[in-house]
């Protein structure tokens, strides 16, 4: 069964599929390359980027919730989460506060902060380029560099995947913040970006699933 984050992404992705289907129907009236459809291509790039960002936020939230619920011991938690608990306890003036994490008390501490953590994390993700996504997964679920999992062919290395992601997210930024951009946005770019994000989403979800299972003994999905 897929994760809730992937289910949401799959449903959202249907909007992009509908936009692409318009190229096969209404729009162009001239032979060869269709004209008058560039606005659809730009819209699709914006949507794909938005859905990629939403997926990353959702799968991190889902993974974090599972870690809080199912990690057998606090010692098994990722370093970033243990830092969070330590920071909160150090900041509390009550000298007996340390006993809040005895036995399973650390779960209550993290649950209390879960929503706050998610809000802070989501506000930091201003644009879903590789560097920000890496930080999101490191801070959220303790995966040091999620991009190391982004490889699926001999030529699609993590480095190339990071570069490709950044290129398309920057294209989205130009569309969203400047409207008209130098050059046109072609359907081929949209389909390439769409397939790339769908593959990256699948691989990212698998990496989170393995990470959660390693810590809790139970798969996320």
N, C-alpha and C positions, 0 to 999 in steps of 0.2 A: 504494500500500500504506500503511495507517495506521501511525502510530507504535506502538511497544510500549506506551507509556503509554496511548494511546487504546484499544488492544486490552484492556488490563487494566481500564480504566474501563468499557468496553462490557460485559465479562463481569460486573463487579461490579453494574452497573446492572440486570442481570436480576433481582437480589434485590428491588429496588424495584418492578419491574414485577410480580413475583409478589405482593408485599404489596398493591399496588393492585388486582390481580385478585381478591383476597379480598372486596372490596367488591361484586363481582358474584356472589359465591357465598355462602359461609357468613357468619354474623355477624348482621346486622340482621334483626329479625322484625317490626318495625312499618313501616307504610307511610310514604312520604316519606323524610325523612332517616333513615339507618340509625343504630341505637344500638349501643353496645357495641364499636365498632370504633375508638375514638379511640386506643387503645393501638397499633394498627397505624399510624395516622397519625403518632404521635410517633416510633415506631420508624423509619418511612420518612424523616422529617426528619433523624434522627440518622445514618442510613445515607448519605443523599445528601450530607450535609456531610462525612462521613468519606471518601467516594469522591472528592469534589471536592478535598479536601486531598491525598489520595494521588495523584491525577492531577497536580496542580501539582508535587508533589515529584518524581514520576516523569519528567515531561516536562522539567523543569529538569535533572535528572541525565542524561537522554538527550541533551539539547542540549549540556550541558557536555562530556560525553564526546566528542561529535562535533567540537566546537570544538578540543579538545585534539588529536584525531587528525588533523583535516583542515585546520586553519587553515594557509595557506601560509607565513605569516611571523608572528613574535611581534608585530610592529607592527600586525597586523590584529586582534589579540585585543581584546575589550572592555576598557574602562578598569579595571573591577574586577579582572579577572584579571591585568592587568599590575601593578596595585597589589599583588596577592598575591605575585607573583614578587619585586617590589622589596622588599617587607617582609621576606620570608624571607631574601633576600640581605643586607639591612642588618643583620639580627639574627645572622648567622653571623660568628663572630670570625675565620674563616679568610680571609685577604686574597685568596686565589686563587679563592674560591668563585664570583666573578663569571663565571669561565670556564665554569661549569656550564651557562650558558645560551647559550654560543656555538653557532653553527650551529643544530642542532635540539635542543640540550640543554634548552631551555625546556620541551619536551614531557615529558621525563623528570621535570623538576621538578614539573610540574603533575600528571602521572600519580601520582607519589609521594604527592601531597597530595589526590588526588581523593576517596578514601574519607573522609578526615578532613574535607574540606570538606563533603561530603554529610551526614555525621553532625552537624556543627555546625549546618548549615543546617536540617536536619530538627528538631533540638531547639529551634531558635528559633521554629519555626512552631507556636505553642501553639494558635492558633485561626485558621482561614483567612478572616479578614475581609480586606477590600480592602487596607488599609494593609499588613498582613503579607504578603499575596500580592505586592504591588508590590515590597516589600523582597526577597522571595524571588527574584523574577526579575531584579531589579537586581543583587543580589549573586552570583547563580548563573550567569547567562548574559549579563549586561550590558545587558538591556533596561531602560531608565530607568523607564518607567511602562507596564507591560503593560495597564493598564486603559484606556489610550487606544484600544485596539483593540476594546473591548467596546461596539460599537454595530452594530445590524443593522436598525433601523427608524427612521423620523423621530423617534419618541418614545423609543426606547431609546438614550439617550445614555450615554457613559461615566459621567457623574455619576449618572444614574439607576441604572445597572447597579451601581455601587459601593454606592449606598444600599440597593438591593434585596438584594444579597448580604449586606451587614451585618445587615439586618433578619432574614433567615432564619438566619444563623449565630448571631445572638443568641437566636433562638427555640430553636435546638439547644442552646445553652448553658443556657437556662432548663430545658429538658427533662432534660438530662444532669445538671445540678448541683442542681436543686431538685425533680425528679420532677413533682409536680403544679404546674401553672402556672395563672395567672389566665386564665380563658377556655378555650375548647376549640380543638383543632387539627383542622381540617376537611380532607376529602379534596381540596377545591379548592385549598387552600394547598399540599398535597403535590404535586399535579400541576403547579401553577404553578412551584413551586420546582424540581421535577424537569426541566421543560422549559427553565427558565432556565439551570440548571447544564449541561444537555446542550449548549445553544447556546453558552454561555460556554466550555465545554471545547473545542468545535470551533473557535471563533474564536481562542482562546488558542493552540491547537496550530498554527493557520495562521500566527500572528504569530511563534512560535518558529521555525517552518520557514523563513519568509522571512528572519528574522534570521540563522539559521545559513547559509543559502544566500548571503546577502550577504557574509558573512565568509569562507566556505570555498569558495564557488563550487559547492557541492553541497547539494541539498535534504536535509533530515533524513529525510523519508519521501516 
